[in-house]
Each structure stands twice: as C-alpha cells, then as structure tokens.
C-alpha cells in the first residue's frame, strides 16, 4: 500500500466511511463477501456447555408453530426449550426473525440441541415461522444467505458438497424447515458458492 492509499483509507476510517467507496468494484465485491452480517448477542444462561469438536454441516430449521406462521424471538425459544423441553437452553446457534434480524442463540462453538444424533458436528440456523403454511420473508432469506455464506467460509465448507447445507428433514423424521423454505435450499447453496 502506498502513502496515498494509506491516507485515503485512514481518512475514511476516521470519518466512519465504508472502504468499499474507495475500492475498485471487484475489490469492493470481494471485500463485501467477507463481512459477517450483524448478529445480536443475547447472552442467554445455559445449564450446561460443551464445545463442538468439528463443524461439517449447517442445518436449516423453522419454528413450525402448529397452524400459524408467526414471528417470535430467540428469548422466547430459549425459554421454551429450557423450561418446557428441559434442555440446557435454546437449541439453535442462530435465529432469524421475520424482519431479518439475526439473534445468537447458543454460542457459535457450542454443541447445539437442534437435530438428534447430529448435534456434535452441526451448526443450527432457525427462521421464525411455519413454512409449511407461510413463506419466509425476503429479509429472512437475505440474512440467511449472508450468514450461511460466512459460516461456510469460516468453517471452510463447500456449500455445493452433498450434506453440507441441509434441512432438518434430511437428518430426521420431520417436515422442518417446511416445504416453502426447503425448496429454496438449492438457491441458498448457489448463493454461498458464488460468494
């Protein structure tokens, strides 16, 4: 980096401007692909904590409330999983609200409780809604794409490899993540592959 570039980037940082304004378009696109979307940390209390030894699969879920496609929060799911199900707390690592907000559930490196017999090697993402009767919002899809692409990069996963990005139904006897989200998983894989 020469002196002029150093001053330009330094000034943009001081002024709070994004670097992408100063980069060549191809550099800006590559730069944006590395940015993790904002994740709201909730700092839930869990009754137990175990680190996941390996991550080779991303599992997509929906909340699947019977008979209704509604929004909810990670806090509500945490309370349900902990006090109604008797689990350590929310089983998913990430939770995406209808408005696209991404909330952290379990710590990213923790063993989840979202897919029986596969929690020690998977990371779980849940979208609020019942996608057997409703459809995910565009905000949810956008957040899911960005989050999943970043997780593939972080864990060095090939999104096009069979069994890397799956719906809950691929690993258990369930309709989760609902037909209207499950049919979009190929689109998700292709997005992650392009990024």
Backbone as JSON, one array per atom type, in Angstrom:
{
  "sequence": "XXXXXXXXXXXXXXXXXXXXXXXXXXXXXXXXXXXXXXXXXXXXXXXXXXXXXXXXXXXXXXXXXXXXXXXXXXXXXXXXXXXXXXXXXXXXXXXXXXXXXXXXXXXXXXXXXXXXXXXXXXXXXXXXXXXXXXXXXXXXXXXXXXXXXXXXXXXXXXXXXXXXXXXXXXXXXXXXXXXXXXXXXXXXXXXXXXX",
  "N": [[0.85, -1.17, 0.0], [0.65, 2.16, -0.94], [1.62, 5.54, 0.1], [-0.43, 7.37, -0.51], [-2.75, 5.7, -0.74], [-2.77, 4.74, 1.88], [-3.31, 7.1, 3.35], [-5.83, 7.74, 2.29], [-7.43, 5.5, 3.04], [-7.06, 5.64, 5.8], [-8.23, 8.15, 6.38], [-10.87, 7.6, 5.61], [-11.57, 5.71, 7.5], [-11.41, 7.21, 9.87], [-13.46, 9.03, 9.41], [-15.6, 7.37, 9.42], [-16.48, 6.18, 7.11], [-17.35, 3.71, 4.66], [-15.01, 1.38, 3.36], [-15.53, 0.34, 0.89], [-16.29, 2.34, -0.87], [-13.94, 3.35, -1.83], [-12.61, 1.37, -3.1], [-11.67, -0.6, -5.95], [-14.28, -1.8, -8.08], [-14.34, -4.7, -8.28], [-12.69, -5.39, -6.15], [-14.19, -4.29, -4.09], [-16.5, -5.87, -4.18], [-15.42, -8.36, -3.48], [-14.52, -7.66, -0.96], [-16.95, -7.1, 0.38], [-18.05, -9.63, 0.48], [-16.82, -10.84, 2.56], [-17.78, -9.78, 4.86], [-19.37, -10.24, 7.89], [-22.81, -10.5, 8.63], [-24.65, -8.35, 10.89], [-25.0, -9.63, 14.13], [-27.13, -10.04, 16.77], [-26.27, -10.38, 20.05], [-27.42, -12.31, 22.73], [-26.78, -13.38, 25.2], [-27.72, -15.62, 26.74], [-28.46, -17.73, 29.57], [-27.22, -20.91, 30.14], [-27.77, -24.29, 31.16], [-25.8, -26.11, 30.84], [-22.68, -26.56, 29.07], [-20.92, -27.38, 26.23], [-18.19, -27.67, 24.08], [-18.24, -27.8, 20.51], [-16.65, -30.27, 18.68], [-16.09, -30.4, 15.94], [-17.15, -28.93, 12.83], [-19.14, -29.64, 10.22], [-21.5, -29.43, 8.89], [-24.34, -27.45, 8.09], [-27.43, -26.85, 9.41], [-30.71, -26.15, 8.52], [-33.63, -24.73, 9.9], [-37.14, -24.23, 10.82], [-39.42, -22.48, 13.02], [-41.96, -23.55, 13.09], [-44.58, -23.37, 14.31], [-47.62, -24.9, 15.21], [-50.21, -24.59, 12.9], [-49.91, -21.79, 12.54], [-48.15, -19.08, 11.05], [-45.93, -17.33, 12.43], [-44.04, -14.6, 13.9], [-41.36, -14.7, 16.27], [-39.13, -14.56, 19.1], [-35.62, -15.12, 19.84], [-35.3, -15.24, 22.56], [-37.81, -16.1, 23.49], [-37.88, -18.67, 22.39], [-35.66, -19.75, 23.67], [-36.59, -19.77, 26.33], [-38.76, -21.56, 26.06], [-37.43, -23.94, 25.17], [-35.74, -24.38, 27.36], [-37.39, -24.45, 29.71], [-39.77, -25.8, 29.05], [-39.04, -27.98, 27.43], [-36.87, -28.92, 28.83], [-34.21, -28.69, 28.14], [-30.77, -27.51, 27.9], [-31.02, -24.93, 27.08], [-31.87, -22.62, 24.43], [-31.83, -24.39, 21.41], [-30.72, -23.79, 18.93], [-28.05, -22.22, 17.1], [-28.18, -19.82, 15.74], [-30.77, -17.44, 15.14], [-33.31, -16.26, 13.09], [-35.34, -13.55, 12.72], [-38.58, -12.41, 11.48], [-38.19, -9.87, 10.38], [-35.65, -10.03, 9.48], [-33.65, -9.74, 11.34], [-30.83, -11.09, 12.94], [-30.33, -13.2, 15.6], [-28.21, -14.34, 18.17], [-28.23, -17.6, 19.46], [-27.35, -20.31, 20.97], [-23.88, -20.34, 21.92], [-21.59, -19.82, 19.24], [-19.61, -21.87, 19.03], [-20.56, -23.94, 20.52], [-21.99, -27.17, 21.34], [-25.03, -27.9, 19.88], [-28.66, -28.25, 20.27], [-30.49, -29.27, 18.29], [-30.83, -31.16, 16.31], [-31.35, -34.44, 16.53], [-28.87, -36.84, 17.33], [-26.96, -35.61, 15.73], [-25.83, -33.32, 16.72], [-23.21, -32.8, 17.56], [-21.61, -32.17, 15.43], [-22.73, -30.25, 13.88], [-24.08, -27.01, 12.95], [-26.77, -24.97, 13.86], [-29.35, -23.14, 12.27], [-32.2, -21.26, 12.7], [-35.27, -20.13, 11.37], [-37.84, -17.84, 12.1], [-41.16, -18.82, 11.92], [-43.74, -20.74, 10.22], [-43.17, -22.66, 7.69], [-44.51, -24.52, 6.22], [-46.99, -23.58, 5.85], [-46.72, -20.85, 5.45], [-44.5, -18.38, 3.94], [-40.97, -17.68, 3.95], [-39.81, -14.38, 4.74], [-38.41, -11.88, 2.51], [-36.4, -10.51, 3.78], [-35.61, -12.35, 5.72], [-34.59, -14.38, 4.06], [-32.44, -13.02, 2.83], [-30.81, -12.46, 5.08], [-30.31, -15.09, 5.91], [-28.87, -16.07, 3.69], [-26.51, -14.44, 3.74], [-25.49, -15.0, 6.32], [-25.13, -17.82, 6.2], [-23.32, -18.06, 4.06], [-21.09, -16.81, 5.19], [-20.6, -18.54, 7.34], [-19.93, -20.86, 5.96], [-17.54, -20.01, 4.85], [-16.06, -19.44, 7.19], [-15.86, -21.98, 8.43], [-14.67, -23.39, 6.44], [-16.21, -24.81, 4.5], [-17.62, -26.51, 1.72], [-20.23, -25.35, 0.0], [-21.61, -26.6, -2.05], [-21.18, -29.25, -1.82], [-22.59, -32.4, -1.17], [-24.69, -32.76, 1.63], [-23.68, -30.67, 3.18], [-25.07, -28.17, 3.47], [-28.12, -28.46, 4.77], [-31.61, -29.32, 5.21], [-33.48, -29.73, 8.24], [-35.1, -31.96, 7.91], [-33.57, -33.66, 6.36], [-32.01, -35.01, 8.12], [-33.59, -36.13, 10.02], [-36.85, -37.39, 11.13], [-39.05, -35.41, 10.13], [-40.9, -32.53, 8.95], [-39.59, -30.19, 8.88], [-37.42, -27.83, 7.4], [-39.99, -26.9, 6.62], [-41.96, -26.91, 3.64], [-41.9, -24.6, 2.01], [-39.56, -23.29, 2.59], [-37.64, -25.26, 2.42], [-37.59, -25.82, -0.31], [-36.02, -23.8, -1.24], [-33.4, -24.25, -0.66], [-31.45, -25.08, -2.53], [-31.05, -22.73, -3.95], [-29.93, -21.24, -1.87], [-27.54, -22.67, -1.45], [-26.27, -22.17, -3.91], [-25.97, -19.39, -3.81], [-24.16, -19.17, -1.65], [-21.99, -20.5, -2.77], [-21.29, -18.8, -4.9], [-20.42, -16.6, -3.44]],
  "CA": [[0.0, 0.0, 0.0], [1.46, 3.37, -0.98], [1.26, 6.59, 1.06], [-1.73, 7.95, -0.89], [-3.78, 4.74, -0.33], [-2.78, 4.72, 3.34], [-4.02, 8.3, 3.81], [-7.22, 7.64, 1.87], [-8.1, 4.52, 3.89], [-7.04, 6.16, 7.16], [-9.24, 9.21, 6.47], [-12.21, 7.0, 5.56], [-11.82, 5.06, 8.8], [-11.67, 8.27, 10.84], [-14.75, 9.65, 9.12], [-16.65, 6.36, 9.51], [-16.95, 5.8, 5.79], [-17.02, 2.35, 4.25], [-13.89, 1.26, 2.43], [-15.96, -0.08, -0.44], [-16.38, 3.5, -1.74], [-12.62, 3.66, -2.35], [-12.01, 0.2, -3.72], [-12.07, -0.99, -7.3], [-15.52, -2.57, -7.95], [-14.11, -6.12, -8.0], [-12.18, -5.47, -4.79], [-15.3, -3.99, -3.19], [-17.35, -7.05, -4.13], [-14.71, -9.36, -2.68], [-14.49, -7.16, 0.41], [-18.28, -7.26, 0.96], [-18.36, -11.04, 0.68], [-16.19, -11.29, 3.79], [-18.38, -9.09, 6.0], [-20.4, -11.0, 8.59], [-23.95, -9.64, 8.97], [-24.72, -8.05, 12.33], [-25.68, -10.64, 14.94], [-27.45, -9.53, 18.1], [-25.95, -11.35, 21.08], [-28.45, -12.28, 23.77], [-26.16, -13.79, 26.46], [-28.61, -16.5, 27.49], [-27.84, -18.61, 30.56], [-27.45, -22.31, 29.82], [-27.49, -25.16, 32.31], [-24.58, -26.85, 30.54], [-22.0, -26.02, 27.91], [-19.9, -28.27, 25.69], [-17.72, -27.18, 22.78], [-18.4, -28.7, 19.36], [-15.29, -30.61, 18.22], [-15.95, -30.23, 14.49], [-18.34, -28.41, 12.16], [-19.12, -30.02, 8.81], [-22.85, -29.34, 8.35], [-25.22, -26.36, 8.53], [-28.79, -27.37, 9.37], [-31.7, -25.07, 8.46], [-34.88, -25.05, 10.61], [-38.15, -23.2, 11.06], [-40.03, -22.73, 14.34], [-43.03, -24.51, 12.81], [-45.72, -23.34, 15.23], [-48.77, -25.56, 14.59], [-51.33, -23.81, 12.41], [-49.7, -20.36, 12.33], [-46.85, -18.6, 10.57], [-45.76, -16.1, 13.22], [-42.72, -14.2, 14.34], [-41.06, -14.86, 17.69], [-37.77, -14.13, 19.42], [-34.72, -16.14, 20.37], [-35.56, -15.32, 24.0], [-39.0, -16.93, 23.69], [-37.49, -20.04, 22.07], [-34.78, -20.15, 24.77], [-37.45, -20.07, 27.48], [-39.5, -22.78, 25.74], [-36.51, -25.08, 25.16], [-35.19, -24.63, 28.69], [-38.37, -24.75, 30.76], [-40.79, -26.76, 28.59], [-38.38, -29.18, 26.92], [-35.87, -29.38, 29.79], [-32.88, -28.65, 27.55], [-29.86, -26.52, 28.51], [-31.47, -23.63, 26.59], [-32.2, -22.62, 23.0], [-31.03, -25.41, 20.74], [-30.13, -23.27, 17.7], [-26.95, -21.27, 17.25], [-28.63, -18.54, 15.2], [-32.22, -17.33, 14.99], [-33.61, -15.16, 12.18], [-36.69, -13.03, 12.87], [-39.27, -12.07, 10.23], [-37.63, -8.64, 9.82], [-34.28, -10.31, 9.05], [-32.7, -9.62, 12.45], [-30.19, -12.34, 13.33], [-30.03, -13.26, 17.03], [-27.42, -15.5, 18.58], [-28.82, -18.47, 20.46], [-26.18, -20.93, 21.62], [-22.59, -19.81, 21.47], [-21.29, -20.43, 17.94], [-18.76, -23.07, 19.1], [-21.16, -24.91, 21.44], [-22.83, -28.25, 20.83], [-26.42, -27.47, 19.89], [-29.71, -29.23, 20.57], [-31.42, -28.96, 17.21], [-31.07, -32.33, 15.44], [-30.95, -35.63, 17.28], [-27.73, -37.66, 16.86], [-26.07, -34.87, 14.84], [-25.51, -32.02, 17.32], [-21.78, -32.6, 17.83], [-20.86, -31.77, 14.23], [-23.56, -29.34, 13.08], [-24.47, -25.7, 13.46], [-28.18, -24.83, 13.54], [-29.95, -21.83, 12.0], [-33.66, -21.37, 12.68], [-36.03, -18.96, 10.94], [-39.16, -17.74, 12.73], [-42.28, -19.03, 11.02], [-44.14, -22.09, 9.82], [-43.04, -22.58, 6.24], [-45.41, -25.44, 5.56], [-48.19, -22.8, 5.52], [-46.31, -19.5, 5.06], [-43.22, -18.31, 3.24], [-40.02, -16.78, 4.62], [-39.74, -13.03, 4.18], [-37.19, -11.62, 1.75], [-35.4, -10.12, 4.78], [-35.1, -13.59, 6.29], [-33.77, -15.06, 3.05], [-31.19, -12.27, 2.68], [-29.98, -12.71, 6.27], [-29.9, -16.49, 5.86], [-27.82, -16.19, 2.68], [-25.27, -13.83, 4.22], [-25.0, -15.76, 7.48], [-24.68, -19.15, 5.76], [-22.1, -17.88, 3.26], [-20.0, -16.52, 6.11], [-20.3, -19.75, 8.1], [-19.19, -21.75, 5.04], [-16.17, -19.5, 4.76], [-15.42, -19.59, 8.5], [-15.57, -23.39, 8.72], [-14.06, -23.98, 5.25], [-17.17, -25.78, 3.98], [-18.02, -26.38, 0.32], [-21.69, -25.36, 0.04], [-22.17, -27.45, -3.11], [-20.95, -30.65, -1.48], [-23.78, -33.02, -0.6], [-24.71, -32.9, 3.08], [-23.08, -29.54, 3.9], [-26.2, -27.31, 3.85], [-29.27, -29.37, 4.72], [-32.78, -29.04, 6.03], [-33.63, -30.66, 9.36], [-35.72, -33.2, 7.42], [-32.54, -34.54, 5.79], [-31.34, -35.73, 9.2], [-34.56, -36.65, 10.98], [-38.22, -37.63, 10.69], [-39.76, -34.15, 10.35], [-41.09, -31.74, 7.73], [-38.77, -28.99, 9.08], [-37.85, -26.46, 7.69], [-41.21, -26.55, 5.89], [-41.81, -27.05, 2.18], [-41.64, -23.33, 1.34], [-38.15, -22.92, 2.8], [-36.82, -26.37, 1.94], [-37.45, -25.73, -1.78], [-35.08, -22.73, -1.56], [-32.05, -24.58, -0.2], [-30.53, -25.08, -3.67], [-30.75, -21.31, -4.17], [-29.02, -20.87, -0.79], [-26.23, -23.28, -1.75], [-25.69, -21.47, -5.06], [-25.54, -18.07, -3.31], [-22.93, -19.37, -0.86], [-20.93, -20.9, -3.69], [-20.88, -17.58, -5.62], [-19.72, -15.69, -2.52]],
  "C": [[0.9, 1.24, 0.0], [0.9, 4.42, -0.02], [-0.13, 7.16, 0.77], [-2.88, 7.02, -0.46], [-3.91, 4.71, 1.18], [-3.57, 5.91, 3.88], [-5.51, 8.24, 3.48], [-7.99, 6.69, 2.78], [-8.15, 5.0, 5.34], [-8.1, 7.23, 7.35], [-10.65, 8.62, 6.45], [-12.56, 6.33, 6.87], [-12.15, 6.1, 9.86], [-13.04, 8.9, 10.65], [-15.9, 8.65, 9.19], [-17.21, 5.94, 8.17], [-16.56, 4.36, 5.49], [-15.88, 2.34, 3.26], [-14.36, 0.96, 1.01], [-16.1, 1.1, -1.4], [-15.05, 3.77, -2.44], [-11.96, 2.5, -3.08], [-12.47, 0.06, -5.17], [-13.31, -1.86, -7.16], [-15.32, -4.06, -7.64], [-13.55, -6.32, -6.6], [-13.29, -5.23, -3.79], [-16.22, -5.2, -3.06], [-16.71, -8.15, -3.29], [-14.69, -8.95, -1.23], [-15.84, -7.41, 1.08], [-18.6, -8.72, 1.25], [-17.77, -11.56, 1.99], [-16.82, -10.69, 5.03], [-19.49, -9.95, 6.6], [-21.57, -10.07, 8.88], [-23.99, -9.42, 10.48], [-25.55, -9.12, 13.04], [-25.88, -10.08, 16.33], [-27.19, -10.63, 19.13], [-26.92, -11.2, 22.24], [-27.93, -12.75, 25.13], [-27.12, -14.61, 27.34], [-27.81, -17.34, 28.48], [-28.23, -20.04, 30.21], [-27.1, -23.16, 31.03], [-26.25, -26.02, 32.09], [-23.96, -26.29, 29.27], [-20.9, -26.98, 27.5], [-19.49, -27.75, 24.33], [-17.87, -28.25, 21.71], [-17.02, -29.0, 18.8], [-15.05, -30.35, 16.74], [-17.24, -29.65, 13.94], [-18.24, -28.76, 10.69], [-20.48, -29.87, 8.13], [-23.58, -28.14, 8.95], [-26.64, -26.86, 8.33], [-29.77, -26.2, 9.47], [-33.03, -25.57, 9.04], [-35.9, -23.93, 10.45], [-38.77, -23.49, 12.42], [-41.23, -23.66, 14.2], [-44.17, -24.53, 13.8], [-46.94, -23.96, 14.55], [-49.86, -24.56, 14.18], [-51.11, -22.32, 12.23], [-48.26, -20.03, 11.95], [-46.59, -17.27, 11.27], [-44.3, -15.85, 13.55], [-42.57, -14.52, 15.83], [-39.62, -14.43, 17.89], [-36.93, -15.31, 19.88], [-34.96, -16.32, 21.87], [-36.76, -16.21, 24.3], [-38.67, -18.4, 23.42], [-36.58, -20.58, 23.18], [-35.61, -20.58, 25.99], [-38.21, -21.38, 27.26], [-38.59, -24.01, 25.8], [-36.01, -25.41, 26.56], [-36.24, -25.11, 29.69], [-39.46, -25.74, 30.34], [-40.17, -28.08, 28.13], [-37.35, -29.74, 27.89], [-34.46, -29.44, 29.23], [-32.03, -27.61, 28.27], [-30.28, -25.1, 28.15], [-31.77, -23.74, 25.11], [-31.25, -23.58, 22.26], [-30.29, -24.94, 19.51], [-28.99, -22.3, 18.0], [-27.35, -19.87, 16.79], [-30.13, -18.6, 14.96], [-32.52, -16.1, 14.15], [-35.08, -14.78, 12.27], [-37.29, -12.68, 11.51], [-38.7, -10.81, 9.57], [-36.17, -8.81, 9.38], [-33.24, -10.19, 10.15], [-32.16, -11.0, 12.81], [-29.84, -12.25, 14.81], [-29.19, -14.5, 17.3], [-28.19, -16.27, 19.63], [-27.7, -19.07, 21.28], [-24.91, -20.24, 21.14], [-22.21, -20.54, 20.18], [-20.47, -21.71, 18.01], [-19.33, -24.15, 20.02], [-21.87, -26.03, 20.69], [-24.28, -27.78, 20.95], [-27.36, -28.56, 20.36], [-30.81, -28.99, 19.54], [-31.66, -30.12, 16.26], [-30.47, -33.57, 16.11], [-29.87, -36.44, 16.56], [-26.76, -36.92, 15.93], [-25.61, -33.54, 15.44], [-24.02, -31.76, 17.48], [-20.97, -32.21, 16.61], [-21.61, -30.76, 13.37], [-23.75, -27.99, 13.76], [-25.9, -25.45, 12.97], [-28.62, -23.38, 13.36], [-31.46, -22.03, 11.91], [-34.28, -20.05, 12.24], [-37.4, -18.99, 11.61], [-40.24, -17.91, 11.69], [-42.58, -20.49, 10.78], [-44.18, -22.1, 8.3], [-43.67, -23.77, 5.52], [-46.67, -24.69, 5.14], [-47.87, -21.37, 5.07], [-45.01, -19.56, 4.29], [-42.27, -17.4, 4.01], [-40.03, -15.41, 3.95], [-38.44, -12.87, 3.4], [-36.06, -11.22, 2.7], [-34.79, -11.36, 5.44], [-34.18, -14.31, 5.32], [-32.43, -14.35, 2.88], [-30.27, -12.52, 3.86], [-29.46, -14.14, 6.28], [-28.76, -16.68, 4.87], [-26.48, -15.65, 3.19], [-24.66, -14.6, 5.38], [-24.41, -17.09, 7.04], [-23.4, -19.06, 4.94], [-20.9, -17.62, 4.17], [-19.62, -17.74, 6.94], [-19.54, -20.76, 7.22], [-17.74, -21.3, 4.94], [-15.42, -19.74, 6.07], [-14.99, -21.02, 8.77], [-14.99, -24.13, 7.52], [-14.93, -25.1, 4.66], [-17.49, -25.48, 2.52], [-19.54, -26.47, 0.27], [-22.34, -26.26, -1.01], [-21.97, -28.94, -2.83], [-22.2, -31.21, -0.78], [-23.64, -33.15, 0.92], [-24.09, -31.76, 3.86], [-24.15, -28.56, 4.37], [-27.45, -28.15, 3.67], [-30.44, -28.8, 5.5], [-32.83, -30.07, 7.14], [-34.18, -32.0, 8.89], [-34.72, -34.17, 6.81], [-31.87, -35.41, 6.85], [-32.31, -36.32, 10.22], [-35.95, -36.76, 10.38], [-39.08, -36.41, 11.02], [-39.98, -33.48, 9.01], [-40.25, -30.46, 7.77], [-37.65, -28.93, 8.03], [-39.11, -26.0, 6.95], [-40.95, -26.52, 4.39], [-41.42, -25.75, 1.49], [-40.26, -22.74, 1.63], [-37.25, -24.01, 2.25], [-36.57, -26.27, 0.43], [-36.47, -24.63, -2.19], [-33.64, -23.03, -1.14], [-31.04, -24.66, -1.34], [-30.1, -23.65, -4.0], [-29.75, -20.8, -3.12], [-27.61, -21.41, -1.05], [-25.51, -22.53, -2.87], [-25.2, -20.08, -4.64], [-24.21, -18.2, -2.57], [-21.76, -19.73, -1.75], [-20.4, -19.68, -4.46], [-20.07, -16.66, -4.73], [-18.37, -16.24, -2.13]]
}
